[in-house]
Each structure stands twice: as structure tokens, then as C-alpha cells.
Amino acid sequence: MFSDLGMNDIWILATASLVAASAALVGVFLILRKQALIGDAISHSVLLGIVLAFLLTDSRSLPVMLTGAVLIGLLTAWLSDTLHRVGKLQSDASIGIVFTLFFAVGVILVSLYAGQIDLDQECVLYGEIAFVPFDTIYIGGLEDGTDIGPRAFWGISIVFLIVLISISLGFKRLETIAFHPNLAVSLGINVVFWHYFLMTLVSITTVASFDAVGAILVVALLVIPASSAYLLAKSLKTMLWIAVAYSQAAVLIGYSLAFILDSSISASIAVSAGLLLFITIISLQIKRFYQRTQSIEAAHKAVNE
Amino acid sequence: MANNVNSHPPLTVEHLSMRYHHKPVLTDVSFQIPEGKSIAIVGPNGAGKSTLLKGIMGLEKTIEGQVKFFGESLDKKRLSTAYVPQREEIDWDFPINVMDVVLMGRHGHLKLWQRPSEIDRQIAEQALKDLKMWNFRDRQISQLSGGQQQRVFLARALAQQANLYLMDEPFAGVDVATEKAIIELFNKLKDQGKTIVCVHHDLNTVGEYFDWIVFINARLVAAGPAEEVLTKENLNKTYGGRLSLLNDLTEEMYRTQLNKAHDTE
């Protein structure tokens, strides 16, 4: 089936692949810091950021969208934390309260200004990656300029680069903080700064993934490949590599699945990521069972001899 | 042979008070510790020993008081103060190997864009060898025994090349070999003029392992050289009524009961 891949398929695959890779890299740190829920929260509340940014500036350019998303993303993280500390609410409850509120306000704004906003609720929630190739960027005017490819592709490319550079530069700091925040503090690392830095990465990844996979499925890509990698990796570096490998496998399998079933591409990618995780868990269980029976057999043999 | 000729004591705690959910945990604790000694912080469970250590390190909020490291604030002495957290606080399933944990001890010395140099690696190697953990350098930390895990964390602190070491229960739940290794490490550090402060809960060994004792029970009970402050009176004050009944029992009985009073709290 890949023999008759058209240009559109390649753009879709490339976009999905970058979305999945960025989400997997950021997701590794969310999983290790036990903050998967805040990733979920930010991926929903950035909707409000995008809508507000659009209503205030009347622009859909990437810097505007990213700024709106980052501001609301950081506000979500900060407000959840404050509600937990000052309001004495459970931390997961606080997160749930803040992001649902932000998301709901976002949905109301979208429906109020539906005429002006080039966003519909369906697209925001589920994304429609199949339409990615039709919204392209022209350099040098719409009529006689050159088509350099889909807007979503370039958006996620820039975000992927930012994520990659940030993680390479901050690798050791992020590792120490994820491993033991108190130890990081004792070494003079600014844990609060790095926390919000990570939240910024989550926000920009989410907003750049919106067009492609939507708010709900970006959570799957943040959490599932990183969780699979957590089960297998022996070091942070291998965990990052494995998470990216899993995310790419999910994209390829998901895309084929969608093609065969003629269904939603983003949903198929999320389902594939989930299936890969379950296969990993089951193989690890089988391996453990096999090792146990082997060691018992060896013990029996030793006794018999 | 003291490394740094310094007129200021390594650690000065002045009128430190801490709260947990509006309940006072520590009230007006003040003491000073001398250089080149090993110091135990002792008290019953819930007396605020770990809290005190965290308050000193700025890991938990204090409501009053000051802590000075070599006469200065912690921010200026971060790297010369190494902290060893309690073993239960660590996520041992974290995907990291022994060498990378020890190299964390070198991070504070590095800028964001710098990676550990050959010298950093040599320091980490020496720290692992000192604690007889070099052969385990490539193991993931989940594949170590409790004692080995503790030694890795001590090696991390050692690699930081600090002058003051603050450790939260380093002897808790370790095997005999590790206990011996820790004692050796203490002696070596003291020979270099370095200071060690530990939260400790085993009263049987406190006089043997430590030069100085700080008795804590929500307030400071006593602080001073072990031979001066390790008295029945101070033990009674620290452990309260739980020990007063035992005064007439034999030394051996006394000690076992003491440990029980500890465990049931």
C-alpha cells in the first residue's frame, strides 16, 4: 500500500511523525516526574489560550498561537498548584478543576465567535490530520508565491526543534530534578524554573499538535509511548530513544490501520500506541514467567543431583 | 589537618522554628557544631529530626530562625554542603545507572552546557571505589540491595567533595558490610577535617559511631560531645515518660526497651 503514497500522504505522515516524536520526548519527563495528569490538563486548557490569542490579535500565525498557549498552559500549572497549596485541595482534584474550567470557557468562546474563528469544536477535540495538506503556507503571496507545504507541518517542525534543543541542553538538570527534586534543590538547581520550563514545552507541543491530532489524542501521545519506554529503559537516554521509536511505530501502524479501516487517522494512531504498550506489558510478563520457571527448574536439577 | 582554615563553625542553627499544617514541629532550636566531627541528631519518632535536616537544607519552610554554613547563607555554600536523602524518598525504579547517580554529585560544579569531564569521571570513580561499588557502576539502581543503594548515595555525596555532609538516616536498614563501609567513610572524612551530621535512631550505636550528639524532641534537649551529653537524664528528657520506668532495669534490658519505644512510636 505504501507504493501508491501520494504527496498528501507524505505530508500527513511527516506531520504525525513529528507530533508523535515531540510528544514522546516531553512525555518521558512527565512520566518520570509523575505529572502525566498535568500534561492532560495543559493539552486541554491551551484551547482557551489559542482562542483568546486569536480574538485579541485576529491572527492565526504560529508565534501568536504559541504565546497564547504557553501563557494559558503556565497559568494552568500555576493555578492548579496554588489551589492545592492555598485552597488545601487534593493536587489531582485541583488540576481537574482548573483545566476543565479553562477548557469549558474555551468551548463557549469558540461557539460564541464561531463565525470569526476558523476553529470548530470537532476539530479541536479530535483533530483532522487528513486535512493537514490543504492548509498550506505560500511564500510571496497567495497567487504567484510558492507552496512550501502545510502550515501544521512547519509549526510542529519548529516546536520539535525547540523541544530537541531544550532537552539536549537541559538534559542533566532535567534528569536530576526528575530523579529527586530535593536532591536537585540541594545541588542548587532551580527546580521551580525547570518545572515551568517543562510546562512550557508541554504547552507548545500541544498547541502545535492541535491541528493534527486534537486535544484528546495528544494526551495519548504524551503518555503512552513514554510509559512503554519506562518499562524497558535502563537509562534516561535509552528511555527517550525507546519512547520516540514507539511513537514512530504507532504512527506507521496507525496510518496503515486507518487506511485499511478507512477511519480516523489520529484515533488509529492512539489505538496503535495503546496496543504496542499492551504487547510490551504482556511480553515482559511472559519473559518474567519464563525466567522464573527456568530458575525453579535449575533449582530442582541442583537438588536432584 | 583541616582543609579550610575557617573561624566559623560549619553549621550554626539559630532559633529555628518549623510547622507542619499549622502544628508546631520544631520550636526555637539553636545549636552550633564543631568542624571535623561526626554529629548525630537523635530523638524519638515524630520528634522532627528529618524535618530539622530539611529545614537546615532549605527543603522545607521555616517560620523563624537562621541557618549559617561556615558563617554564610546556604546559597553561598551549596556545593560545599552535600545532602543524602532518606532511602525511602528515592524512586529506585528510575531508569538510571549507578555511575550517572554518582556523577550527579558533579553537576553543581558544571554549567548548563558543560558535560562531566575526565576529571569529574575520575572523582566519581574514586568515590565508587571508596565505597566498594565500582564493580556495580553499570547496574540500574533497582538491581541493587538496600545497603548497596545507600552506598551509591554516599558515593554521590562524596563525589561532590563537600566540607559538610548532611545525611538522613544513612544506617537505616543496611547490612553489616555497608555499616562498616559507612564508618570507614566517616573516619576518612573526619581525617580530612570534614564534618558529618546524621539523623540517627539507633541509641545502641550512637555513642560508638558519633563524636557529638544533638538531642531533639520538638525542642532542643541537649547538644554536645557524646561523653558529656549521653546521660540518662538527657535520654529521659528526650524520650519522655517512655523511659522513666526503665531506670532501674539492667543496661541490656534498658537498651532493648529503648529500641522498642522507638519502633512502636
HADDOCK unambig.tbl for C-alpha pairs under 7 A between the chains (distance, minus, plus):
assign (segid A and resid 169 and name CA) (segid B and resid 112 and name CA) 6.66 0.50 0.50
assign (segid A and resid 169 and name CA) (segid B and resid 113 and name CA) 5.95 0.50 0.50
assign (segid A and resid 170 and name CA) (segid B and resid 112 and name CA) 6.55 0.50 0.50
assign (segid A and resid 176 and name CA) (segid B and resid 104 and name CA) 6.97 0.50 0.50
assign (segid A and resid 179 and name CA) (segid B and resid 91 and name CA) 6.94 0.50 0.50
assign (segid A and resid 179 and name CA) (segid B and resid 94 and name CA) 6.68 0.50 0.50
assign (segid A and resid 180 and name CA) (segid B and resid 90 and name CA) 6.64 0.50 0.50
assign (segid A and resid 182 and name CA) (segid B and resid 59 and name CA) 6.44 0.50 0.50
assign (segid A and resid 183 and name CA) (segid B and resid 83 and name CA) 7.00 0.50 0.50
assign (segid A and resid 186 and name CA) (segid B and resid 57 and name CA) 6.74 0.50 0.50
assign (segid A and resid 186 and name CA) (segid B and resid 78 and name CA) 6.77 0.50 0.50
assign (segid A and resid 186 and name CA) (segid B and resid 83 and name CA) 6.42 0.50 0.50
assign (segid A and resid 187 and name CA) (segid B and resid 78 and name CA) 6.33 0.50 0.50
assign (segid A and resid 187 and name CA) (segid B and resid 79 and name CA) 6.54 0.50 0.50
assign (segid A and resid 187 and name CA) (segid B and resid 108 and name CA) 5.41 0.50 0.50
assign (segid A and resid 188 and name CA) (segid B and resid 78 and name CA) 6.18 0.50 0.50
assign (segid A and resid 188 and name CA) (segid B and resid 108 and name CA) 6.68 0.50 0.50
assign (segid A and resid 233 and name CA) (segid B and resid 95 and name CA) 5.96 0.50 0.50
assign (segid A and resid 234 and name CA) (segid B and resid 95 and name CA) 4.57 0.50 0.50
assign (segid A and resid 234 and name CA) (segid B and resid 96 and name CA) 5.91 0.50 0.50
assign (segid A and resid 234 and name CA) (segid B and resid 140 and name CA) 6.02 0.50 0.50
assign (segid A and resid 235 and name CA) (segid B and resid 95 and name CA) 4.34 0.50 0.50
assign (segid A and resid 235 and name CA) (segid B and resid 96 and name CA) 4.36 0.50 0.50
assign (segid A and resid 235 and name CA) (segid B and resid 97 and name CA) 6.41 0.50 0.50
assign (segid A and resid 236 and name CA) (segid B and resid 95 and name CA) 5.61 0.50 0.50
assign (segid A and resid 236 and name CA) (segid B and resid 96 and name CA) 6.20 0.50 0.50
